Amino acid sequence: MTEQAVSAAYLERYPDQLALRASDFELRTHTIADYICQELGRFLEIPPAHRVSASRSLRSQGVGSITALKLRRTLEDALGIEVSAVDLLRDITVAEVAALLASRLDGPTVEQFAAAGGRKP
């Protein structure tokens, strides 16, 4: 696989930030939950016959501190918002994490936050 093909495949995994911000809360939440499940399946090397469940907690599906940090970075890159690793380590479901992140999509992006010197613009 060429470097360009790898880059294209990598970008296809990301949800469209503009479309997410323009969509209603329910669709945003569902899209983010699907994305979290997809990425956790990849991080945890879950075989295709099995799936990460949006109705189970991250911890009960094998997410520890290292995976939470990897997921945090991936979500920040994909969604353009700040994500707390602490939120990912709480005993809440994937769907609850997705709802939390969907509610933050109305706020500043990571770039806006950094440009404002770490203060909300």
N, C-alpha and C positions, 0 to 999 in steps of 0.2 A: 504494500500500500504506500503510495507516495505521501510526502509531507503535506501536500495540499489536500489530499483526500482525508488524511487524518484530521487536519484542521477543520474541514467541512463537517466531518462526522462529529467532532467535538462540539462544534457550534450548534449542530442540529439538536443536541441534547438539551440545550438551554431553552427555557420558555421565553417568549417574546415579551420583553419588559414593557414596551409601549402598549401592546395589546392587553397585558395584565392590568396595567394602571387604568386603562380605559374600560375594562370589564366590570361587571357587578361583583360584589363581595363573594357571593356563592360560587361563581365561576372561577374567580381568583383562587379561592380556598381549594377547590377541587383540583385545579391545575397544579397548584403548589404541592398538594398532597401527593398527586401522581408523580411529580418530579422528585419529591423526597423519597418515595418508595423506589423509584427507578435508580436513584443514586445510591441508596442504602443497599439495594440488591447488588450493585456493582462493587461497593466498598466491602461488603461482607461476603462477597463471592457466593451469593445464593444461586443455586442452579435454576434454570428457566422453569422447571416443573414446580417450583415453589415460589412463593411471593411474599414480599413484605406487606404486612397488613396495616392499613390506615387506621384501623380501630384498636390496635394494640400499641402499648407504649414503646418508645424507642428503646428503653432499657431492657424490656422483656424480649426484644428482638435482637439483642446482642450489642447494642450501642454503648460503648464505654467512652472514656475521656479522649482517647486518640481518635476514634471514629467521629466523635462529636466535633473535634477540632477540624477534621477533614471536611465534614459536612458543613460546618460553619463557613469555612472558606469558600466552598463550592456554592452555597446558597448566597453568600454576599456577592460573589462574581455573577451568578445567574440573575439575581433579583435587583442588584444595585442598592441594597439597603444593609444597614448594620444588623448583624445577628449575634445574639449572645450565646456563647457555649453553655452557659448556665441554664438557659431556656431549653436547650437540647438535652440536658442531663436531668431535667426534672422528670418526674414520673407521670408524663402526660402522653397522650396518643399522638400519632403522626398527624391525624386530622386536627387536633388541638394546636399543634405546632404550626400547621399550615394556616389555620385561622388567625393565629397570633401574627404571623408574617404577612398575611394578606391585609390585615388591618394597618400594618406599617407601610404599605406601598403608597399610601397617601402622603407620607412624610418625605423628608429629604433623602436623596440618594447618597451613597457612600462618598461619591466625588464632591457633592455639595457640602456634606458634613466636613470633609477634610479641607475644602477650600475656605470654609468659615472658621478654620483654626480649631476644629473639634467642637465647635458650638453649633447648635441648630440654627440654620439661617433664618 
